[in-house]
């Protein structure tokens, strides 16, 4: 996958033509934005490993994450094009109450990033309190 900034984008095809436009903002990375692919199906894992920079799992516990991480690493090891994409980053949004042990379990499974889900009903002070408690929970002592 390649995405590069073009100084003066233009296209002249049989149905669409454009020129004299600007496409901003330009990607920060020369190779373009990172592509993260989500989904729990075998096809989603295949796409993530073969074409993505990362995989995102929504509503997973540590056991399901372990299964996904094992499938992804096996598939990545057998895919020759993976080297050009770099390591597959794994992000999850767990639906479990986090403890320090649970956070470390996800970390041990190779999770690079956790997206924390908050109830929509929470008020701003509840959100701030949650963020502060979570930061204290996962910060190294």
Residue, then its C-alpha position, 0 to 999 in steps of 0.5 A: x500500500x502506498x500513499x504519497x503526497x502529490x503537489x498538484x493532484x489531477x485525474x483525467x478518466x473516462x467519467x471523471x476529470x479534475x485538476x487545480x485542486x489541493x488535497x490537504x493535510x498531507x500525510x505525516x508519514x512518507x508512506x501515508x497513514x497507517x492502516x488498521x483493520x478490524x474484525x473477528x473473522x478469518x478474512x479480517x485476520x488475513x486482510x490485517x496480516x497481508x495488507x494492514x499495519x495493525x489489527x483492532x479487536x472490539x469487545x474482547x477479553x484476554x482469552x479471545x485476544x490470546x486466540x487472535x494474537x496466536x492466529x495473527x502471528x502464525x499467519x504473519x509468519x507465513x506471509x512473505x510480504x509482511x516484512x515490508x509492513x513491519x510488525x502487526x500492531x494489535x489494539x483491543x477495546x476490552x469489555x472487562x473491568x480492568x485490574x493491574x493483572x488484567x492489563x499485564x495479561x493483555x500486555x503479555x499477549x502482545x497487545x500494543x494498545x488498549x482502547x477504553x470504553x466508557x458508558x455514554x451516561x457518564x458525566x465529565x467528572x466521572x470520566x476524569x475520575x476513571x481516566x485518573x484511576x486507570x492511569x494510576x493502575x497501569x503506570x509503572x510503580 
